[in-house]
């Protein structure tokens, strides 16, 4: 129903307005009873109100009544106005409201009447023109998309959302029914004067679209090309093109060329000059003046200047300014103003612009200059400028680049003086001599202060007697090794780190740990990755779970009584890793009450029958790790702690990490029967590998070629291979000999010997690389290191590490691009290392990496020779 065709509508509204009804919401809430109680409201006016309530009206019906005196402004007769301007239903679609307003004084009633008649005429013309039923929502959506799609790429998301909403609001006023959108789309949008509506809502939208259109061209655009190009861009009319271009030229974002126009990002100085006196305060601020100084110039307070500055900043399209391209570096990287200006070749004016408009998250940690250099975001010239600055803080000695700060000097001196273990006092004196020799203005203070710095060094291990040594092992490798230790095997025990050293000899060899003091110090450095159950005590002791040394001593004594002092100390040392001398000197004092002429004897305490019964109920198998027993018991009966001698009462022999049924006199008999006597077996619990007897057995059998690992923790016997393939141990030894002879003392991986295997009988087995690596790991005279997922072997007596390997590889080439090196390592050895991994390894060598050229040189001299060439 059309509001403007309702008789008595205006008079009815006047009547209810006088009664206090002054909003559309209040009007719509009126019931028939309410209307009948309003004085001056007759039958026809009530009917008019009821009809108005059925209309969908978004404009304020009471707008023309509202002024200081509540006077009504409806004075113009609509019919007279339409007649005077020759407006009727047939021609109204071709008449523009803005043209009509130029020659007539129009109030809201006339505008609403004009728009109402126009919509009515438009609906008559376009409705029922489609051959198939189309819902109104679909019509509105298609019309909106037809209008916005040509300019979609030139709108910000917020602008697009707002324009969509404004268009939909206009289209929702029409009762569309089965409209042929393809035929009438242009007529509908033109009749509704959508362009005018949108420009009224967002006044500068045409200017923004044209600016972005020119920016996307990335080149000069002739006026002919421009005129042709904007034909498809709604909201930009050709008649208004030159005024828009002039606005962009005046703002500094577009320049006239010999053929047409071209978009540019103006420099901040140029843009401020265009604004002239309007931006005088910003100009002064960018030149470095304070708010107080500018306030004195204008004879106003600093707060007033701050307000003006804030308002001026709102009109600056700062993201379009040329220098804004440096904002990411300003916001994310920690560079001093001096360095920033030098690297990006800008002045303080431009730097202050970035400072004024950048949005820096003070909580976020900024990246370093070194990380910027390695980011790949800088041009070659910028990289060189930054590298020049970074090298200012370094000392170059024999191809080594050393940072001139306490940590950098200490790390270098550790490598220089502590390759063999050295006392702290000697090291302290050598470091001070070093700083004097190279005239370094660095004071390490007293010995205690230096000790604090040294303790934070990752490439160092403390040893017994306040000694230290250089430790350049990869952090990834150390972490992997520590995570490979089954601490739960020692649950509720106090042990020495020597126990771990004894139980994991191969692992300790791989990470170059020589004694319990080094291991304890290493665990201290990586304490954050240890389980909460592991507590590091005074070197070299640690506790797993909850342990009491006195109870631990007494439990073992009860288990062994009667026993000589010597035998007890020996067994305690074997079981818990504590040195015999320490046990004798410090631990046996706790057992003095049980001593009788060098013999210790302790009666077995009465064991609660309930505990024995409970344990007997859960111990049904021949072998258990102690930790598993505690967990089982706790789950069924509650938390408890058992002395080892309690297992003797239940038919089990207690060992350090596990218990074993009395059916077996020795643990290796059990392991032989349940694992090594089988043709195929799998280690179902990797904790077995850390138990001495199991580890020694499997190492011996692998070394003797009695068993082979063919998949992770899966083994096959030599007998099985021989019976199925006829391959003998002698033939395997011949192939191993062939491999070592061909490889000689070169580094090699399975990838490099694969052709030897393929030409041998072993190829018929169809096993993966792990099988052949398992064989080679047992060969005497071959050393190996795991590098990522690849094992590298070498025939040598000396240890080697990833950094010595990489150093030798690069030395063959003298210099190599880092990405070529990555490809070479993968193609030749099967090693997959990232760029970051290689750079971290280089830091442990005399190799020199140039981050600008992304080249690795065998040393700094090689780099300088290349530069001279």
Buried (B, 14 or more C-beta within 10 A) or exposed (E): EEBBEBEBBBBBBBBBBBBEBBEBEEBBEBEEEBBEEBEEBEEEBBBBBBBBBEBEBEEEBBEBBEEEEEEBEBEBEBEEBBEEBEBEBEEBBEBEBEEBEEEEEBBEBBBBBBBBBBBBBBBEBBBEBBEEEBEBEEBBBBBBBBBBEBBEEBBEEEBBEBBBEBBBEBBBBBEBBBBBBEEBBEEBBBBBBBBEBBBEBBEEBBBBBBBBBBBEBEEBBBBEBBEEBBEEBBBBEEEBBEEBBEBBBEBBBBEEEEEBBBBBBBBBBEBBEBBEEEBBBBBBBBEEBEBEEBBEEEEEEBEBBBEBBEEBEEEBBBEBBBBBEBBEBBBBBEBEEEBBBBBBEBEBBBBBBBBBBBEEEEEEEBBEBEEBBBBEEBEEEBBBBBBEBBEEEBBEEEBBBBBBBBEBBBBBBBBBBBEEBBEBEEBBEBBBEBBEEEEBEBEBEEEEEBBEBBEEBEBBBBBBEEBBBBBBBBEEBBEBBBEBBBBBBBBBBBBBBBBBBBBBBEBBEBBBBBBBBBBBBBBBBBEEEBEEBBBBBEBBBBBBBEBEBEBBBBBBBBBBBEBEBEEBBBBBBBBBBBBEEBBBEEBBEBBEEBEEEEBBEBEEEEBEEEBBEBBEEBBEEBBBBBBBBBBBBEEEBEEEBBBBBBBBEBEBBBBBBBBBBEEBEEBBEBBBEEBBEBBEBEBEEEBBBBBBBBBEBBBEBBEEBBBBBBEEEBBBBBEBBBEEEEBBBEBBEEBBEBBBEEBEEEBBBBBBBBEBBEEBBBEEBEBEBBBBBBBBBBBEEBBBBBBBEBBBBBBEEEEBBBBBBBBBBBBEBEBBBBEEBBEBBBEBBBBEBEBEBBBBBBEBBBBBBBBBBBBBBBBBEBBEEBEEE
